[in-house]
Amino acid sequence: EFEASTREALASRLEKEGLLPIAISAKGALSSLLGALSRSGIASGDLLVFNQGLSALLKAGVTVPSALEVLKDNDNPVLSEVIGEAIEGVRGGKSLSEALAMRPDVFSPLFASAIGAGERTGDLIPSIKGYVAYLKSVEAIRKKVVTAATYPVILAFASVLVIGFLISYVVPSFSKIYMDAGAELPLATRALL
């Protein structure tokens, strides 16, 4: 990921570095951190299983359309529909990378590019395995971020409960004791009441 003030500035910078950007999209802070979250109703775990299955079937010598047919039968109806579209694209003469690139809401440009590189070299399996490793590392990072964010949220919630209890029960109890003793309440206590 790169940062720039505009898409044009980023494209210019990448071209000067000898890179050819395929797609440039803006990302917010949260989506950058949690980019592996569900895309278009398809969980990253489902994409991981799809890629592992595709790799295994291709390694076993199954053709791409046949492998996609096998993978189309899964528990996620959205993924089944997307795979069906890819099958139609491949059978219509498109390469697998072109067929997958038709659905950028599901298959990232990085994935389509990796598949395209595998097609050009004549060996899809290493490309798919590399992307599977990438998906696993992204999922591990996502889990760490969620785990790291959970503790502060729990602490903040508990703190709000404790402060609420103190303000609604303890402070009024002490104010009653002060009033019964005829003493004046401290300024901070009066401010809270």
C-alpha positions as YAML, in Angstrom:
chain: A
units: angstrom
residues:
- id: 1
  name: GLU
  ca: [0.00, 0.00, 0.00]
- id: 2
  name: PHE
  ca: [1.13, 3.52, -0.79]
- id: 3
  name: GLU
  ca: [0.00, 6.92, 0.33]
- id: 4
  name: ALA
  ca: [-0.47, 10.00, -1.85]
- id: 5
  name: SER
  ca: [-2.64, 13.09, -1.94]
- id: 6
  name: THR
  ca: [-4.38, 12.07, -5.18]
- id: 7
  name: ARG
  ca: [-4.65, 8.98, -7.36]
- id: 8
  name: GLU
  ca: [-2.85, 10.78, -10.17]
- id: 9
  name: ALA
  ca: [0.06, 11.65, -7.90]
- id: 10
  name: LEU
  ca: [0.32, 8.04, -6.77]
- id: 11
  name: ALA
  ca: [0.21, 6.73, -10.33]
- id: 12
  name: SER
  ca: [2.93, 9.19, -11.35]
- id: 13
  name: ARG
  ca: [5.11, 8.23, -8.39]
- id: 14
  name: LEU
  ca: [4.73, 4.50, -9.08]
- id: 15
  name: GLU
  ca: [5.53, 4.94, -12.78]
- id: 16
  name: LYS
  ca: [8.72, 6.86, -11.87]
- id: 17
  name: GLU
  ca: [9.72, 3.87, -9.72]
- id: 18
  name: GLY
  ca: [9.20, 1.57, -12.69]
- id: 19
  name: LEU
  ca: [5.93, 0.09, -11.45]
- id: 20
  name: LEU
  ca: [2.75, -0.12, -13.48]
- id: 21
  name: PRO
  ca: [-0.31, 0.24, -11.24]
- id: 22
  name: ILE
  ca: [-3.20, -2.04, -12.15]
- id: 23
  name: ALA
  ca: [-5.76, -0.40, -9.88]
- id: 24
  name: ILE
  ca: [-5.60, 2.48, -7.43]
- id: 25
  name: SER
  ca: [-8.23, 2.80, -4.75]
- id: 26
  name: ALA
  ca: [-8.58, 4.96, -1.68]
- id: 27
  name: LYS
  ca: [-8.66, 3.30, 1.69]
- id: 28
  name: GLY
  ca: [-9.75, 4.68, 5.02]
- id: 29
  name: ALA
  ca: [-7.81, 3.96, 8.19]
- id: 30
  name: LEU
  ca: [-10.21, 1.29, 9.38]
- id: 31
  name: SER
  ca: [-10.45, -0.51, 6.05]
- id: 32
  name: SER
  ca: [-6.66, -0.51, 5.80]
- id: 33
  name: LEU
  ca: [-6.39, -2.24, 9.14]
- id: 34
  name: LEU
  ca: [-9.21, -4.67, 8.54]
- id: 35
  name: GLY
  ca: [-8.94, -5.13, 4.77]
- id: 36
  name: ALA
  ca: [-9.48, -8.87, 5.07]
- id: 37
  name: LEU
  ca: [-12.97, -8.54, 6.29]
- id: 38
  name: SER
  ca: [-15.86, -9.85, 4.30]
- id: 39
  name: ARG
  ca: [-16.12, -8.60, 0.72]
- id: 40
  name: SER
  ca: [-19.52, -8.64, -0.88]
- id: 41
  name: GLY
  ca: [-20.97, -11.35, 1.38]
- id: 42
  name: ILE
  ca: [-18.00, -13.68, 1.02]
- id: 43
  name: ALA
  ca: [-15.85, -14.20, 4.09]
- id: 44
  name: SER
  ca: [-12.08, -14.35, 3.76]
- id: 45
  name: GLY
  ca: [-12.26, -17.91, 5.10]
- id: 46
  name: ASP
  ca: [-14.47, -18.90, 2.16]
- id: 47
  name: LEU
  ca: [-11.98, -17.36, -0.28]
- id: 48
  name: LEU
  ca: [-9.17, -19.22, 1.47]
- id: 49
  name: VAL
  ca: [-11.02, -22.55, 1.09]
- id: 50
  name: PHE
  ca: [-11.76, -21.71, -2.56]
- id: 51
  name: ASN
  ca: [-8.08, -21.04, -3.29]
- id: 52
  name: GLN
  ca: [-6.87, -24.13, -1.44]
- id: 53
  name: GLY
  ca: [-9.41, -26.27, -3.29]
- id: 54
  name: LEU
  ca: [-8.49, -24.74, -6.65]
- id: 55
  name: SER
  ca: [-4.81, -25.37, -6.00]
- id: 56
  name: ALA
  ca: [-5.42, -29.00, -4.97]
- id: 57
  name: LEU
  ca: [-7.65, -29.73, -7.95]
- id: 58
  name: LEU
  ca: [-5.23, -28.18, -10.44]
- id: 59
  name: LYS
  ca: [-2.34, -30.09, -8.85]
- id: 60
  name: ALA
  ca: [-4.37, -33.31, -9.34]
- id: 61
  name: GLY
  ca: [-4.59, -32.54, -13.06]
- id: 62
  name: VAL
  ca: [-8.20, -31.33, -13.20]
- id: 63
  name: THR
  ca: [-8.87, -28.68, -15.86]
- id: 64
  name: VAL
  ca: [-9.73, -25.14, -14.78]
- id: 65
  name: PRO
  ca: [-13.42, -25.28, -15.83]
- id: 66
  name: SER
  ca: [-13.88, -28.67, -14.14]
- id: 67
  name: ALA
  ca: [-12.15, -27.46, -10.98]
- id: 68
  name: LEU
  ca: [-14.43, -24.42, -10.88]
- id: 69
  name: GLU
  ca: [-17.47, -26.68, -11.34]
- id: 70
  name: VAL
  ca: [-16.41, -28.73, -8.32]
- id: 71
  name: LEU
  ca: [-15.78, -25.60, -6.24]
- id: 72
  name: LYS
  ca: [-19.12, -24.09, -7.26]
- id: 73
  name: ASP
  ca: [-20.86, -26.60, -4.97]
- id: 74
  name: ASN
  ca: [-20.26, -24.95, -1.57]
- id: 75
  name: ASP
  ca: [-22.22, -23.56, 1.39]
- id: 76
  name: ASN
  ca: [-21.97, -19.90, 0.35]
- id: 77
  name: PRO
  ca: [-24.60, -19.03, -2.30]
- id: 78
  name: VAL
  ca: [-22.89, -15.74, -3.18]
- id: 79
  name: LEU
  ca: [-19.57, -17.51, -3.80]
- id: 80
  name: SER
  ca: [-21.36, -20.19, -5.84]
- id: 81
  name: GLU
  ca: [-22.89, -17.48, -8.03]
- id: 82
  name: VAL
  ca: [-19.53, -15.76, -8.51]
- id: 83
  name: ILE
  ca: [-17.83, -19.04, -9.41]
- id: 84
  name: GLY
  ca: [-20.65, -19.69, -11.88]
- id: 85
  name: GLU
  ca: [-19.90, -16.33, -13.53]
- id: 86
  name: ALA
  ca: [-16.21, -17.26, -13.70]
- id: 87
  name: ILE
  ca: [-17.09, -20.59, -15.33]
- id: 88
  name: GLU
  ca: [-19.15, -18.80, -17.96]
- id: 89
  name: GLY
  ca: [-16.25, -16.41, -18.61]
- id: 90
  name: VAL
  ca: [-13.71, -19.21, -18.98]
- id: 91
  name: ARG
  ca: [-16.00, -21.20, -21.24]
- id: 92
  name: GLY
  ca: [-16.63, -18.01, -23.23]
- id: 93
  name: GLY
  ca: [-12.92, -17.76, -24.07]
- id: 94
  name: LYS
  ca: [-11.59, -15.58, -21.26]
- id: 95
  name: SER
  ca: [-8.59, -16.55, -19.23]
- id: 96
  name: LEU
  ca: [-9.17, -17.42, -15.57]
- id: 97
  name: SER
  ca: [-7.60, -14.14, -14.47]
- id: 98
  name: GLU
  ca: [-9.91, -12.16, -16.78]
- id: 99
  name: ALA
  ca: [-12.95, -14.10, -15.56]
- id: 100
  name: LEU
  ca: [-12.05, -13.45, -11.91]
- id: 101
  name: ALA
  ca: [-11.22, -9.79, -12.59]
- id: 102
  name: MET
  ca: [-14.83, -9.28, -13.73]
- id: 103
  name: ARG
  ca: [-15.78, -9.36, -10.02]
- id: 104
  name: PRO
  ca: [-13.37, -6.97, -8.25]
- id: 105
  name: ASP
  ca: [-15.85, -6.78, -5.36]
- id: 106
  name: VAL
  ca: [-14.97, -10.41, -4.58]
- id: 107
  name: PHE
  ca: [-11.56, -11.12, -6.08]
- id: 108
  name: SER
  ca: [-8.95, -8.46, -5.39]
- id: 109
  name: PRO
  ca: [-6.88, -7.07, -8.25]
- id: 110
  name: LEU
  ca: [-3.86, -8.63, -6.52]
- id: 111
  name: PHE
  ca: [-5.44, -12.07, -6.82]
- id: 112
  name: ALA
  ca: [-6.40, -11.59, -10.46]
- id: 113
  name: SER
  ca: [-2.86, -10.37, -11.19]
- id: 114
  name: ALA
  ca: [-1.34, -13.36, -9.39]
- id: 115
  name: ILE
  ca: [-3.51, -15.73, -11.43]
- id: 116
  name: GLY
  ca: [-2.55, -13.83, -14.59]
- id: 117
  name: ALA
  ca: [1.14, -14.24, -13.75]
- id: 118
  name: GLY
  ca: [0.59, -17.96, -13.20]
- id: 119
  name: GLU
  ca: [-1.17, -18.23, -16.55]
- id: 120
  name: ARG
  ca: [1.67, -16.46, -18.34]
- id: 121
  name: THR
  ca: [4.29, -18.74, -16.77]
- id: 122
  name: GLY
  ca: [2.18, -21.82, -17.38]
- id: 123
  name: ASP
  ca: [2.00, -22.81, -13.71]
- id: 124
  name: LEU
  ca: [-0.98, -21.57, -11.72]
- id: 125
  name: ILE
  ca: [-0.34, -23.65, -8.61]
- id: 126
  name: PRO
  ca: [2.57, -21.61, -7.15]
- id: 127
  name: SER
  ca: [0.64, -18.39, -7.78]
- id: 128
  name: ILE
  ca: [-2.40, -19.74, -5.96]
- id: 129
  name: LYS
  ca: [-0.29, -21.11, -3.11]
- id: 130
  name: GLY
  ca: [1.42, -17.74, -2.74]
- id: 131
  name: TYR
  ca: [-1.95, -16.02, -2.56]
- id: 132
  name: VAL
  ca: [-3.17, -18.59, -0.01]
- id: 133
  name: ALA
  ca: [-0.13, -17.78, 2.15]
- id: 134
  name: TYR
  ca: [-0.95, -14.08, 1.78]
- id: 135
  name: LEU
  ca: [-4.59, -14.64, 2.78]
- id: 136
  name: LYS
  ca: [-3.50, -16.62, 5.83]
- id: 137
  name: SER
  ca: [-1.14, -13.88, 6.97]
- id: 138
  name: VAL
  ca: [-3.80, -11.18, 6.44]
- id: 139
  name: GLU
  ca: [-6.32, -13.25, 8.41]
- id: 140
  name: ALA
  ca: [-3.80, -13.72, 11.24]
- id: 141
  name: ILE
  ca: [-3.17, -9.97, 11.36]
- id: 142
  name: ARG
  ca: [-6.91, -9.27, 11.33]
- id: 143
  name: LYS
  ca: [-7.42, -11.62, 14.27]
- id: 144
  name: LYS
  ca: [-4.60, -9.94, 16.18]
- id: 145
  name: VAL
  ca: [-6.10, -6.49, 15.57]
- id: 146
  name: VAL
  ca: [-9.54, -7.64, 16.73]
- id: 147
  name: THR
  ca: [-8.02, -9.31, 19.80]
- id: 148
  name: ALA
  ca: [-5.94, -6.24, 20.61]
- id: 149
  name: ALA
  ca: [-8.97, -3.96, 20.24]
- id: 150
  name: THR
  ca: [-11.20, -6.14, 22.42]
- id: 151
  name: TYR
  ca: [-9.37, -5.53, 25.71]
- id: 152
  name: PRO
  ca: [-9.55, -1.72, 25.61]
- id: 153
  name: VAL
  ca: [-13.23, -1.85, 24.65]
- id: 154
  name: ILE
  ca: [-13.99, -4.13, 27.60]
- id: 155
  name: LEU
  ca: [-12.03, -1.83, 29.95]
- id: 156
  name: ALA
  ca: [-13.85, 1.25, 28.68]
- id: 157
  name: PHE
  ca: [-17.23, -0.43, 29.11]
- id: 158
  name: ALA
  ca: [-16.36, -1.60, 32.64]
- id: 159
  name: SER
  ca: [-15.11, 1.90, 33.52]
- id: 160
  name: VAL
  ca: [-18.36, 3.48, 32.35]
- id: 161
  name: LEU
  ca: [-20.33, 1.00, 34.47]
- id: 162
  name: VAL
  ca: [-18.20, 1.66, 37.56]
- id: 163
  name: ILE
  ca: [-18.40, 5.44, 37.15]
- id: 164
  name: GLY
  ca: [-22.15, 5.20, 36.59]
- id: 165
  name: PHE
  ca: [-22.52, 3.14, 39.76]
- id: 166
  name: LEU
  ca: [-20.41, 5.59, 41.76]
- id: 167
  name: ILE
  ca: [-22.33, 8.63, 40.54]
- id: 168
  name: SER
  ca: [-25.79, 7.11, 40.90]
- id: 169
  name: TYR
  ca: [-25.38, 5.20, 44.17]
- id: 170
  name: VAL
  ca: [-22.22, 5.94, 46.16]
- id: 171
  name: VAL
  ca: [-22.10, 9.74, 45.84]
- id: 172
  name: PRO
  ca: [-25.78, 10.17, 46.85]
- id: 173
  name: SER
  ca: [-25.18, 7.87, 49.84]
- id: 174
  name: PHE
  ca: [-22.24, 9.97, 51.01]
- id: 175
  name: SER
  ca: [-24.15, 13.20, 50.44]
- id: 176
  name: LYS
  ca: [-26.93, 11.89, 52.71]
- id: 177
  name: ILE
  ca: [-24.36, 11.10, 55.41]
- id: 178
  name: TYR
  ca: [-22.90, 14.61, 55.14]
- id: 179
  name: MET
  ca: [-26.35, 16.20, 55.26]
- id: 180
  name: ASP
  ca: [-27.42, 14.11, 58.30]
- id: 181
  name: ALA
  ca: [-24.22, 15.19, 60.08]
- id: 182
  name: GLY
  ca: [-24.96, 18.81, 59.19]
- id: 183
  name: ALA
  ca: [-21.68, 19.19, 57.33]
- id: 184
  name: GLU
  ca: [-21.29, 20.99, 54.06]
- id: 185
  name: LEU
  ca: [-20.63, 18.81, 50.99]
- id: 186
  name: PRO
  ca: [-17.23, 19.23, 49.31]
- id: 187
  name: LEU
  ca: [-17.28, 21.31, 46.12]
- id: 188
  name: ALA
  ca: [-16.48, 18.29, 43.87]
- id: 189
  name: THR
  ca: [-19.38, 16.31, 45.34]
- id: 190
  name: ARG
  ca: [-21.78, 19.22, 44.89]
- id: 191
  name: ALA
  ca: [-20.62, 19.52, 41.25]
- id: 192
  name: LEU
  ca: [-21.39, 15.84, 40.64]
- id: 193
  name: LEU
  ca: [-24.86, 16.12, 42.15]
...
